Amino acid sequence: MRWVDGRLADDLSVAAMARRAGYSEAHFSRLFSAVVGESPACWLTGRRVSRAAECLRSGKARVLDIALECGFADVTTFARAFRRRTGLSPSAYRRIVRPGKARSDGFVRDEGTVASPTFCLSALTADVMADPTAPASLWQALLGRLADGDLHEGRRDLRQVAFWQGDPQTRYTCAVGWVCGEGDALPLPFALLRIPAALCRRFVIEGPHEQLAMAYEAIYGDLLPASGDRLAANFVIERPRPDGSEGVEILVPIAGTVGTADL
């Protein structure tokens, strides 16, 4: 890995990485995937994207020059790989993290990886397009039902899940509710959603909910590209902080394997 990091601009291949490690390409690929959680080719792309994100944050070089400096054959290939990893185009990323704009400083903490087990959510749902207030309205409705005593007192493991098909910046579905059993009877208009297990990057947001939009910009525009992690699912999980303090935790699924011992 250190050898590759010093040669990201070179025309590297998995075969070259295997030769450096002293293994056949097939055996090297199996070992690398088992240890790292993704293939050598995917990991190499992630490192190049991470280096490109550093360049976009720290300088004014053209996107094309950054692409070539980080080992991409052309700007189209670079932009496609960057968007796949971060959810943003290189130009959009640069706008978000330009000097002077609040990013991760002070209110977003990267807490590393955590295994999120499969869980069922008894939820109110809404499609979100141009209405950014929809999630807040769902939470208000849920908390109102809980306060009215319509629902059992034990239902307090509250979470929000946003999931999408296609571009999440255009349209996504928001669900808020409590973790329940798969066979639980649900009151109308609650629906049962089954959220699959995932290896997640865990971020802690300290402060009022008004900072959430800025926090997501910091996560997808700054922290994830810097970590080199690759997005691996079409959903993201929010939940209140376990210690009851103000703020939320955001769990972003990334590439990797969740073992039974982690759950």
ZIRA-V837248 format. One record per backbone hydrogen bond with DSSP energy under -0.5 kcal/mol. NH is the residue of the N-H (numbers start at 1). CO is the residue of the C=O. E is the energy in kcal/mol with one decimal. If there is no record, write none. Layout:
BEGIN
[[NH/CO/E] [NH/CO/E]]
END
This chain:
BEGIN
[[5/1/-2.6] [6/2/-1.3] [7/4/-2.4] [8/5/-0.6] [10/7/-1.7] [12/10/-2.0] [17/13/-2.0] [18/14/-2.6] [19/15/-2.3] [20/16/-2.1] [21/17/-1.8] [22/18/-1.3] [23/18/-2.2] [28/24/-2.8] [29/25/-2.3] [30/26/-2.0] [31/27/-2.5] [32/28/-3.1] [33/29/-2.3] [34/30/-1.9] [35/31/-2.0] [36/32/-3.1] [37/33/-1.8] [43/39/-2.6] [44/40/-2.6] [45/41/-2.2] [46/42/-2.4] [47/43/-2.3] [48/44/-2.2] [49/45/-2.5] [50/46/-2.5] [51/47/-2.5] [52/48/-2.4] [53/49/-2.5] [54/50/-1.8] [55/51/-2.0] [56/52/-2.6] [57/53/-2.0] [58/54/-2.1] [59/55/-1.6] [66/62/-2.2] [67/63/-2.5] [68/64/-2.3] [69/65/-2.3] [70/66/-1.7] [71/68/-1.3] [72/67/-2.7] [78/74/-1.9] [79/75/-2.8] [80/76/-2.2] [81/77/-2.3] [82/78/-2.9] [83/79/-2.3] [84/80/-2.0] [85/81/-1.8] [86/82/-2.5] [87/83/-2.5] [93/89/-2.7] [94/90/-2.3] [95/91/-2.0] [96/92/-2.0] [97/93/-2.2] [98/95/-0.7] [101/98/-1.9] [108/104/-1.3] [109/204/-2.6] [111/109/-0.7] [111/202/-3.2] [114/200/-2.4] [116/114/-0.5] [116/198/-3.0] [117/115/-0.7] [119/195/-2.0] [120/180/-0.7] [121/193/-3.0] [122/178/-2.9] [123/121/-0.8] [123/191/-3.0] [124/176/-2.8] [126/174/-2.0] [128/172/-3.7] [129/127/-0.6] [132/130/-0.8] [134/131/-1.4] [137/133/-2.1] [138/134/-2.1] [139/135/-2.3] [140/136/-2.2] [141/137/-2.2] [142/138/-2.6] [143/139/-2.9] [144/140/-1.8] [145/141/-1.9] [146/142/-2.2] [147/143/-2.5] [148/144/-1.9] [149/146/-1.0] [150/145/-1.5] [151/145/-0.6] [155/152/-1.4] [156/154/-1.7] [158/156/-1.9] [159/177/-2.6] [160/238/-2.9] [161/175/-2.7] [162/236/-2.3] [163/173/-2.4] [164/234/-1.9] [168/166/-0.7] [170/167/-1.7] [171/167/-1.7] [172/128/-2.1] [173/163/-3.2] [174/126/-2.9] [175/161/-2.3] [176/124/-2.3] [177/159/-2.2] [178/122/-1.5] [179/157/-2.1] [180/120/-2.3] [184/181/-1.5] [190/187/-2.3] [191/123/-2.8] [193/121/-2.3] [193/191/-0.5] [195/119/-3.2] [195/193/-0.6] [196/194/-0.5] [198/116/-2.4] [200/114/-2.9] [200/198/-0.5] [201/252/-2.8] [202/112/-3.2] [202/200/-0.5] [203/201/-0.5] [203/250/-2.6] [204/109/-2.5] [205/203/-0.5] [205/248/-3.1] [206/107/-2.3] [206/204/-0.6] [207/205/-0.6] [211/208/-1.9] [212/209/-2.0] [215/211/-2.3] [216/212/-2.6] [217/213/-1.7] [218/214/-2.1] [219/215/-2.6] [220/216/-2.7] [221/217/-2.1] [222/218/-1.7] [223/218/-2.5] [224/219/-2.9] [226/222/-1.9] [227/223/-1.8] [228/224/-1.4] [229/224/-0.8] [231/85/-0.5] [232/253/-1.5] [236/162/-1.9] [237/251/-2.3] [238/160/-3.4] [239/249/-1.9] [240/158/-0.6] [241/247/-1.1] [244/241/-2.1] [248/205/-1.3] [249/239/-3.0] [250/203/-2.8] [251/237/-3.1] [252/201/-2.4] [252/250/-0.6] [253/235/-0.7] [253/251/-0.6] [254/199/-3.1] [255/230/-2.6] [259/257/-0.7] [262/259/-1.4] [263/259/-0.6] [263/260/-0.9]]
END
